[in-house]
Amino acid sequence: MLILKDRMLRIRIFKTAGPAMIEMIMYMVIGLVDIAVVGRLGAAPLAAVGLGAEIFFSIILFLEALAIGSAILVAQAKGAGRMEDASEVAGHTFLLSIVMGIVVAFMGLRYAPAMLGLFSVEADVYRQALDYLVIVFTISPLALGLYMAHSIFRGLGRTDIPMIIALVVNVVNVAGDFALVYGLWGFPRMEIAGAAVATSLAHGVGFILAMFFLFRGNSGLRVNLASVFKVNFATYRGILHLGIPSLAEQFFYTTANLVSMFLIVYVGTLAFASHELAITVESISFMPGFGIAVAATALVGQAVGARDKVALQKAARGSVEFALIFMGVFALAFALLPYQIAMLFTNDQDIIAIAGSLIRIAAVEQAGIALASVIGGILKGAGNTRTPMVISTVFTWLYRLPVMYLFIRIWHVPITYVWMLFVSDWLLRGLSFVVVYRRKKWLGRALSDNMADPEL
């Protein structure tokens, strides 16, 4: 493996990917803490916080996907030594995030009952999930501003900044969860609403920190008000040109997640709660994979800007190898200790029994997730945001969802069969990305004059 032979490459990838992995894990810890704290309240609260968080963060992360265009442009500008252009992209991205966040807050507060009405859940789950959504939708501009600012830092290669912010966000969220869910240290016992308030406060603190780094120049890039309000339509076109395919990819992914939840709730509250616990646990492995993909996008994008073919190829191959090694460790843990892991988040023996079997199944799909995530990040860094969108959309809508419907609504099979479907989906996606990667058509186009053209 190149990653084991080339020490400088290993250091460079780990220096960028390490903080990105920690950041991704830290944001997943928010969900893990919410699940672990609320899980002690019973199956209905557990299902409610899982459903509410899924809806809110699906919407926020869907819109945040637009910032991949910003990250690519910033990375290429840095590689070419054009920091003024990078600053302009950052300022325009900030304004875009706030405007979109305000729209999300208004629409979310107005239509939260209608969103939950799409899911066939018990009345108690519906009521508690609505309490959660009404609170978290109010901080939509701050949450979206925070996550889109992170894309700017990643494009710069400063993945340490989002990591630092994520650590602070987690401290606030953990303290808030224990204080407000259970009513400790003199605070009122708010249960589900307490988890929502803790998440909101944590994201508010994270937004303030992100703006400090962005506008004070501590990141190596300084954004001023002129770069925010002096509109350059060419800059917005560049962001949208690269970002819209990723936005479309995230749209289909988000919609598919909601449709999946719509289907899975039909298996019953116990199975749904077990699924939510298992998917949250598995996300521990997702986030490092996505963190390595973030690093791959930044390193490849900077190599494209510098027009350095050797550095580009090394960054790409090293990132793939690093992801396979890292996620192989998670595969081993999920295979050997699934029930012990489930016991960390609930004391309900029925949930532990089902969730443990799902976690063990998840071990098989780690290689597919690693390949699909990281090669997708490589292609995006090379300016190809369309191919990942096409592969993701085809497998989700022409394979995963139709078979899920068949399994759940027609054959009424156990939830374990649905997770076996997930395994086959990820393995097929990973194979598809490997075929595209090895053809290397993306490499020639990345270093051509049209290096930011996503139509590869």
C-alpha positions as CSV (number, residue, x, y, z in Angstrom):
1,M,0.0,0.0,0.0
2,L,1.2,3.5,-0.9
3,I,-0.1,4.9,2.3
4,L,2.3,2.6,4.3
5,K,5.3,3.2,2.1
6,D,5.2,7.0,1.6
7,R,5.7,8.7,5.0
8,M,5.2,12.2,3.8
9,L,2.0,11.3,2.0
10,R,0.8,9.6,5.1
11,I,1.5,12.6,7.3
12,R,-0.1,15.0,4.8
13,I,-3.3,12.9,4.5
14,F,-3.5,12.3,8.3
15,K,-2.9,16.0,9.1
16,T,-5.9,16.9,6.9
17,A,-8.1,13.8,7.5
18,G,-7.4,13.4,11.2
19,P,-9.1,16.6,12.3
20,A,-11.9,16.1,9.7
21,M,-12.6,12.6,11.1
22,I,-12.7,13.9,14.7
23,E,-15.0,16.7,13.6
24,M,-17.4,14.2,11.9
25,I,-17.3,11.9,14.9
26,M,-18.0,14.8,17.3
27,Y,-21.1,15.9,15.3
28,M,-22.3,12.3,15.4
29,V,-21.6,12.3,19.2
30,I,-24.4,14.9,19.4
31,G,-26.8,12.3,18.1
32,L,-25.3,9.5,20.2
33,V,-25.6,11.5,23.4
34,D,-29.2,12.5,22.6
35,I,-30.0,8.8,21.9
36,A,-28.2,7.6,25.0
37,V,-29.8,10.2,27.3
38,V,-33.3,10.0,25.8
39,G,-33.1,6.2,25.4
40,R,-33.4,5.7,29.1
41,L,-36.9,7.4,28.9
42,G,-38.4,4.5,26.8
43,A,-39.1,3.4,23.2
44,A,-41.5,6.3,22.3
45,P,-39.1,9.1,23.3
46,L,-36.2,7.3,21.6
47,A,-38.3,7.0,18.4
48,A,-39.4,10.6,18.7
49,V,-36.0,12.2,19.0
50,G,-34.7,9.9,16.2
51,L,-37.5,11.0,13.9
52,G,-37.3,14.7,14.8
53,A,-33.5,14.9,14.4
54,E,-33.6,12.9,11.1
55,I,-36.1,15.4,9.6
56,F,-34.3,18.6,10.8
57,F,-30.7,17.5,10.0
58,S,-31.8,16.0,6.7
59,I,-33.0,19.5,5.6
60,I,-30.0,21.3,6.9
61,L,-27.5,18.9,5.4
62,F,-29.4,18.9,2.1
63,L,-28.9,22.6,1.8
64,E,-25.3,22.5,3.2
65,A,-24.4,20.3,0.2
66,L,-24.4,23.4,-1.9
67,A,-21.3,24.5,-0.2
68,I,-19.2,21.7,-1.8
69,G,-19.0,24.2,-4.7
70,S,-17.5,26.7,-2.3
71,A,-15.1,24.2,-0.9
72,I,-13.8,23.2,-4.4
73,L,-13.4,26.8,-5.5
74,V,-11.6,27.8,-2.3
75,A,-9.3,24.7,-2.5
76,Q,-8.4,25.5,-6.2
77,A,-7.9,29.2,-5.4
78,K,-5.6,28.3,-2.6
79,G,-3.6,25.9,-4.8
80,A,-3.2,28.6,-7.4
81,G,-2.3,31.3,-4.8
82,R,-5.4,33.4,-5.4
83,M,-6.5,34.1,-1.8
84,E,-8.5,37.2,-2.7
85,D,-10.8,34.9,-4.8
86,A,-11.1,32.5,-1.9
87,S,-12.2,35.3,0.4
88,E,-14.8,36.4,-2.0
89,V,-16.2,32.9,-2.3
90,A,-16.3,32.6,1.5
91,G,-18.2,35.9,1.9
92,H,-20.8,35.0,-0.7
93,T,-21.3,31.6,0.9
94,F,-21.9,33.1,4.3
95,L,-24.7,35.4,2.9
96,L,-26.2,32.5,1.0
97,S,-26.3,30.3,4.2
98,I,-28.1,32.9,6.3
99,V,-30.7,33.7,3.6
100,M,-31.5,30.0,3.1
101,G,-31.5,29.4,6.9
102,I,-34.1,32.0,7.4
103,V,-36.3,30.4,4.8
104,V,-35.9,27.0,6.4
105,A,-36.8,28.4,9.9
106,F,-40.0,30.0,8.5
107,M,-41.1,27.0,6.5
108,G,-40.1,24.5,9.2
109,L,-42.1,26.1,11.9
110,R,-45.1,26.4,9.7
111,Y,-45.1,22.9,8.2
112,A,-43.6,20.8,11.0
113,P,-47.0,19.1,11.8
114,A,-47.5,18.3,8.1
115,M,-44.0,16.8,7.9
116,L,-44.6,14.5,10.8
117,G,-48.1,13.7,9.5
118,L,-46.4,11.9,6.6
119,F,-45.1,9.2,9.0
120,S,-47.3,6.5,10.5
121,V,-46.2,6.8,14.1
122,E,-48.0,6.5,17.3
123,A,-49.7,9.6,18.8
124,D,-47.1,9.8,21.6
125,V,-44.2,9.7,19.2
126,Y,-45.8,12.3,17.0
127,R,-46.4,14.7,19.9
128,Q,-42.9,14.5,21.3
129,A,-41.3,14.7,17.8
130,L,-43.2,17.9,17.1
131,D,-42.0,19.4,20.4
132,Y,-38.4,18.7,19.2
133,L,-38.9,20.1,15.7
134,V,-40.5,23.4,16.9
135,I,-37.5,24.2,19.0
136,V,-34.7,23.2,16.6
137,F,-36.2,24.8,13.5
138,T,-35.7,28.2,15.2
139,I,-31.9,28.0,14.9
140,S,-31.9,27.0,11.3
141,P,-29.9,30.1,10.1
142,L,-27.2,29.4,12.7
143,A,-27.0,25.7,12.0
144,L,-26.8,26.2,8.2
145,G,-24.3,29.1,8.6
146,L,-22.1,26.8,10.8
147,Y,-22.0,23.9,8.5
148,M,-21.4,25.9,5.3
149,A,-18.6,27.8,7.1
150,H,-17.0,24.4,7.8
151,S,-16.9,23.7,4.0
152,I,-14.9,26.9,3.6
153,F,-12.4,25.8,6.2
154,R,-12.1,22.3,4.7
155,G,-11.4,23.8,1.2
156,L,-8.5,25.7,2.8
157,G,-7.2,22.5,4.3
158,R,-7.8,23.9,7.8
159,T,-9.8,20.9,9.0
160,D,-8.5,21.7,12.5
161,I,-10.9,24.6,12.8
162,P,-14.2,22.7,12.4
163,M,-12.7,20.1,14.8
164,I,-12.1,22.6,17.5
165,I,-15.6,24.0,17.0
166,A,-17.1,20.5,17.1
167,L,-15.4,19.8,20.4
168,V,-16.9,22.9,22.0
169,V,-20.4,22.2,20.5
170,N,-20.3,18.7,22.0
171,V,-19.4,20.0,25.5
172,V,-22.3,22.4,25.4
173,N,-24.7,19.7,24.0
174,V,-23.6,17.0,26.6
175,A,-24.0,19.4,29.5
176,G,-27.3,20.7,28.2
177,D,-28.7,17.2,27.6
178,F,-28.1,16.0,31.2
179,A,-29.2,19.3,32.7
180,L,-32.4,19.7,30.7
181,V,-33.6,16.2,29.8
182,Y,-33.4,14.9,33.4
183,G,-33.6,18.2,35.2
184,L,-30.3,18.1,37.0
185,W,-28.4,20.9,38.8
186,G,-31.5,22.9,39.4
187,F,-32.8,23.0,35.8
188,P,-36.3,21.9,34.9
189,R,-36.9,18.4,33.6
190,M,-37.9,18.9,30.0
191,E,-37.2,15.4,28.5
192,I,-37.5,15.5,24.6
193,A,-37.7,19.4,24.6
194,G,-34.6,19.5,26.7
195,A,-32.6,17.5,24.1
196,A,-33.8,20.0,21.5
197,V,-32.9,23.0,23.5
198,A,-29.4,21.6,24.2
199,T,-28.8,20.9,20.5
200,S,-30.0,24.4,19.6
201,L,-27.7,26.1,22.2
202,A,-24.8,24.0,21.1
203,H,-25.2,25.0,17.4
204,G,-25.6,28.7,18.4
205,V,-22.3,28.6,20.2
206,G,-20.7,26.8,17.2
207,F,-22.0,29.5,14.8
208,I,-20.4,32.3,16.9
209,L,-17.0,30.5,16.9
210,A,-17.2,29.8,13.1
211,M,-17.8,33.5,12.5
212,F,-14.9,34.5,14.7
213,F,-12.5,32.3,12.6
214,L,-14.0,33.5,9.4
215,F,-14.1,37.2,9.9
216,R,-11.0,37.6,12.1
217,G,-8.7,35.9,9.6
218,N,-7.5,33.2,12.0
219,S,-8.1,30.6,9.3
220,G,-5.6,32.1,6.9
221,L,-8.5,33.7,5.0
222,R,-10.1,36.9,6.1
223,V,-13.7,37.7,5.1
224,N,-14.9,41.3,5.3
225,L,-18.3,42.8,4.9
226,A,-17.5,44.0,1.3
227,S,-17.0,40.4,0.2
228,V,-20.4,39.5,1.7
229,F,-22.6,42.3,0.4
230,K,-20.7,43.3,-2.8
231,V,-22.5,40.7,-5.0
232,N,-20.4,39.2,-7.8
233,F,-22.8,37.0,-9.9
234,A,-19.8,35.2,-11.5
235,T,-18.9,33.9,-8.0
236,Y,-22.4,32.8,-7.3
237,R,-22.5,31.1,-10.7
238,G,-19.2,29.3,-9.9
239,I,-20.6,28.1,-6.5
240,L,-23.9,26.9,-8.1
241,H,-22.2,25.3,-11.1
242,L,-20.2,23.0,-8.9
243,G,-22.7,22.9,-6.0
244,I,-26.0,22.1,-7.7
245,P,-25.1,18.5,-8.6
246,S,-24.1,17.9,-5.0
247,L,-27.3,19.6,-3.9
248,A,-29.2,17.3,-6.2
249,E,-27.4,14.3,-4.8
250,Q,-28.2,15.4,-1.3
251,F,-31.8,16.1,-2.2
252,F,-32.3,12.6,-3.5
253,Y,-30.4,11.2,-0.5
254,T,-32.5,13.2,1.9
255,T,-35.7,12.4,0.2
256,A,-34.7,8.7,0.2
257,N,-34.0,8.8,3.9
258,L,-37.4,10.3,4.6
259,V,-39.1,7.7,2.4
260,S,-37.0,5.0,4.1
261,M,-38.2,6.2,7.5
262,F,-41.8,6.3,6.2
263,L,-41.5,2.6,5.3
264,I,-39.5,1.5,8.4
265,V,-42.1,2.9,10.8
266,Y,-44.5,0.2,9.5
267,V,-42.4,-2.5,11.2
268,G,-43.5,-1.1,14.6
269,T,-42.1,1.1,17.3
270,L,-39.8,-1.5,18.8
271,A,-38.1,-2.3,15.4
272,F,-38.0,1.4,14.5
273,A,-36.4,2.4,17.8
274,S,-33.9,-0.5,17.3
275,H,-33.1,0.7,13.8
276,E,-32.6,4.3,15.0
277,L,-30.2,3.1,17.6
278,A,-28.2,0.9,15.2
279,I,-28.0,3.5,12.5
280,T,-26.7,6.0,15.0
281,V,-24.1,3.6,16.2
282,E,-23.1,2.8,12.6
283,S,-22.8,6.5,11.9
284,I,-19.7,6.4,14.1
285,S,-18.0,4.6,11.2
286,F,-19.7,6.7,8.5
287,M,-18.3,9.9,9.9
288,P,-14.6,9.0,9.7
289,G,-15.2,7.8,6.2
290,F,-16.8,11.0,5.3
291,G,-14.0,12.9,7.1
292,I,-11.4,11.2,4.9
293,A,-13.6,12.1,1.9
294,V,-13.5,15.7,3.0
295,A,-9.7,15.6,3.2
296,A,-9.5,13.9,-0.3
297,T,-11.7,16.7,-1.8
298,A,-9.4,19.4,-0.3
299,L,-6.1,17.8,-1.2
300,V,-7.2,16.9,-4.7
301,G,-8.7,20.3,-5.2
302,Q,-5.5,22.0,-4.1
303,A,-3.4,19.8,-6.4
304,V,-5.8,20.7,-9.3
305,G,-5.3,24.4,-8.6
306,A,-1.5,23.9,-8.5
307,R,-1.8,21.6,-11.6
308,D,0.4,19.0,-9.9
309,K,-0.6,15.6,-11.4
310,V,1.8,13.5,-9.1
311,A,0.4,15.1,-5.9
312,L,-3.1,14.6,-7.2
313,Q,-2.7,10.9,-7.9
314,K,-0.9,10.3,-4.5
315,A,-3.6,12.1,-2.6
316,A,-6.3,10.1,-4.3
317,R,-4.8,6.7,-3.8
318,G,-3.6,7.4,-0.3
319,S,-7.0,8.5,0.8
320,V,-8.7,5.4,-0.5
321,E,-6.2,3.1,1.2
322,F,-6.5,5.1,4.5
323,A,-10.3,4.8,4.5
324,L,-10.2,1.0,3.9
325,I,-7.8,0.5,6.8
326,F,-9.6,2.8,9.2
327,M,-13.1,1.5,8.5
328,G,-11.9,-2.1,8.6
329,V,-11.3,-1.5,12.3
330,F,-14.9,-0.5,12.7
331,A,-16.0,-3.6,10.8
332,L,-14.1,-5.8,13.2
333,A,-15.7,-4.1,16.3
334,F,-19.2,-4.3,14.9
335,A,-18.8,-8.0,14.1
336,L,-17.3,-9.0,17.4
337,L,-19.1,-6.7,20.0
338,P,-22.5,-5.7,18.5
339,Y,-24.7,-6.3,21.6
340,Q,-22.2,-4.8,24.0
341,I,-22.2,-1.7,21.8
342,A,-26.0,-1.5,21.9
343,M,-26.0,-1.8,25.7
344,L,-24.1,1.5,25.9
345,F,-27.2,3.3,24.6
346,T,-30.2,1.6,26.2
347,N,-31.1,-0.8,29.0
348,D,-34.2,-2.2,27.1
349,Q,-33.3,-5.8,26.4
350,D,-35.7,-6.1,23.5
351,I,-34.1,-3.1,21.7
352,I,-30.6,-4.5,22.5
353,A,-31.5,-7.9,20.9
354,I,-32.6,-6.4,17.6
355,A,-30.1,-3.5,17.4
356,G,-27.2,-5.8,18.2
357,S,-28.1,-8.0,15.2
358,L,-28.3,-4.9,13.0
359,I,-24.9,-3.6,14.1
360,R,-23.4,-7.0,13.3
361,I,-24.9,-6.9,9.8
362,A,-23.4,-3.3,9.4
363,A,-19.9,-4.8,9.7
364,V,-20.2,-6.2,6.2
365,E,-20.9,-2.9,4.4
366,Q,-17.9,-0.9,5.8
367,A,-15.7,-1.5,2.7
368,G,-18.5,-0.4,0.3
369,I,-19.1,2.8,2.4
370,A,-15.3,3.6,2.4
371,L,-14.9,3.2,-1.4
372,A,-18.1,5.1,-2.3
373,S,-17.5,8.0,0.1
374,V,-13.8,8.6,-0.5
375,I,-13.8,8.1,-4.3
376,G,-16.8,10.4,-4.4
377,G,-14.7,13.0,-2.5
378,I,-11.8,12.6,-4.9
379,L,-14.1,13.2,-7.9
380,K,-15.6,16.3,-6.4
381,G,-12.1,17.7,-5.6
382,A,-11.3,17.2,-9.3
383,G,-14.4,19.2,-10.2
384,N,-16.6,16.2,-11.1
385,T,-19.7,16.6,-8.9
386,R,-22.0,15.0,-11.4
387,T,-20.8,11.4,-11.4
388,P,-21.2,10.9,-7.6
389,M,-24.7,12.4,-7.9
390,V,-25.7,10.0,-10.7
391,I,-24.3,6.8,-9.0
392,S,-26.0,7.7,-5.7
393,T,-29.3,8.5,-7.2
394,V,-29.5,5.4,-9.4
395,F,-28.7,3.0,-6.6
396,T,-31.0,4.7,-4.1
397,W,-34.1,5.2,-6.2
398,L,-33.8,2.3,-8.6
399,Y,-32.6,-0.3,-6.2
400,R,-32.7,0.4,-2.5
401,L,-36.2,2.0,-2.1
402,P,-38.1,-0.3,-4.5
403,V,-36.7,-3.4,-2.7
404,M,-37.4,-1.8,0.7
405,Y,-41.0,-1.4,-0.3
406,L,-41.2,-5.0,-1.4
407,F,-39.6,-6.2,1.8
408,I,-41.7,-4.1,4.2
409,R,-45.1,-3.5,2.6
410,I,-45.5,-6.6,0.5
411,W,-43.5,-9.4,2.2
412,H,-43.5,-8.0,5.8
413,V,-40.0,-9.3,6.5
414,P,-38.1,-8.5,9.7
415,I,-35.9,-5.4,9.9
416,T,-32.8,-7.6,9.6
417,Y,-33.6,-8.3,6.0
418,V,-33.8,-4.6,5.3
419,W,-30.3,-4.1,6.6
420,M,-29.0,-6.9,4.4
421,L,-30.4,-4.9,1.5
422,F,-28.4,-1.9,2.8
423,V,-25.2,-4.1,2.7
424,S,-25.8,-5.1,-1.0
425,D,-26.5,-1.5,-1.9
426,W,-23.3,-0.1,-0.5
427,L,-21.1,-2.9,-1.9
428,L,-22.6,-2.3,-5.4
429,R,-22.0,1.4,-5.1
430,G,-18.5,0.9,-4.0
431,L,-17.8,-1.3,-7.0
432,S,-19.3,1.3,-9.3
433,F,-17.0,4.0,-7.9
434,V,-14.0,1.8,-8.3
435,V,-14.7,1.3,-12.0
436,V,-15.0,5.1,-12.5
437,Y,-11.8,5.7,-10.5
438,R,-9.7,3.1,-12.3
439,R,-10.7,4.4,-15.8
440,K,-9.0,7.7,-14.8
441,K,-11.0,9.8,-17.2
442,W,-11.6,12.2,-14.3
443,L,-7.9,12.7,-13.9
444,G,-7.3,14.0,-17.5
445,R,-10.2,16.3,-17.3
446,A,-9.2,17.7,-13.9
447,L,-5.9,18.9,-15.3
448,S,-7.3,20.3,-18.5
449,D,-8.2,23.9,-19.1
450,N,-11.8,23.2,-17.9
451,M,-10.6,21.8,-14.6
452,A,-13.7,23.0,-12.7
453,D,-16.2,21.5,-15.3
454,P,-18.4,19.0,-13.5
455,E,-19.6,17.4,-16.7
456,L,-16.9,14.7,-16.8
